[in-house]
């Protein structure tokens, strides 16, 4: 993913904006991994606990 401003070298970008974009790029994959881990953990709990009513999170 890239931003239009990154392709325009004559524009001066602020450090704050660049840091924000960098953090956003890091946040997306980490969030995806956390969601995947939570779903897998719930699946393991569902398969290991039998006869107990399960409440979805």
C-alpha positions in Angstrom: 0.0 0.0 0.0 1.3 3.5 -0.8 0.0 7.0 -0.5 -0.1 9.5 -3.4 2.0 12.0 -1.4 4.9 9.5 -1.2 5.2 9.5 -5.0 5.5 13.3 -5.1 9.0 14.2 -4.0 8.5 17.9 -4.3 6.0 17.9 -1.4 7.5 18.1 2.1 5.8 15.6 4.4 5.7 16.1 8.2 7.4 13.6 10.5 4.1 13.2 12.4 2.2 12.2 9.3 4.9 9.7 8.3 5.0 8.2 11.8 1.2 7.8 11.8 1.2 6.0 8.4 4.0 3.7 9.6 2.1 2.8 12.8 -1.0 2.2 10.7 0.9 -0.2 8.5 2.1 -2.1 11.6 -1.3 -2.1 13.3 -3.2 -3.8 10.5 -1.3 -7.1 10.4 -1.0 -7.2 14.2 -4.8 -6.8 14.6 -5.3 -9.5 12.0 -3.1 -11.9 13.9 -4.8 -11.1 17.2 -8.2 -11.8 15.7 -7.0 -15.0 14.2 -5.5 -16.2 17.5 -8.7 -15.4 19.3 -10.8 -17.4 16.8 -8.4 -20.3 16.9 -8.4 -20.3 20.7 -12.2 -20.3 20.8 -12.3 -23.2 18.4 -9.9 -25.2 20.7 -12.1 -24.4 23.7 -15.2 -25.5 21.8 -13.7 -28.8 20.8 -12.2 -29.5 24.2 -15.2 -28.6 26.4 -18.1 -31.0 25.7 -21.5 -30.9 27.4 -21.0 -27.3 28.6 -23.0 -24.5 27.0 -20.7 -22.2 25.1 -21.3 -18.4 24.9 -19.8 -16.8 21.8 -17.6 -13.8 22.5 
